[in-house]
């Protein structure tokens, strides 16, 4: 991750923590996940044709799973 990427991630995490104080961790998590899905759907549709739509969806799902597993490993080792 480069410095700008880390900065943007930190901004999203700060916002999630802010939302969590207003609601709950579960609601902050699920609403962020839904917002991410909406944003990524737009991105996938912008770059996909009907021929590669499923491949692009699969790519995003695999990226998410990898990031989730890496984060679990990172936070469980602290």
URUR-V735080 format. One line per field, one symbol per residue. phi: phi as a letter, one per 20 degrees, with the letter a starting at -180 (. if undefined). psi: psi as a letter, one per 40 degrees, with the letter a starting at -180 (. if undefined). A space follows every 50 residues. Layout:
phi: ???
psi: ???
This chain:
phi: .effgfffgffffffffffgfecbffffffffffffffffffffffdddg fdgffffgffffffffffffffffffee
psi: hiddddddddddddddddddddciddddddddddddddddddddddeiid dedddddddddddddddddddddddee.
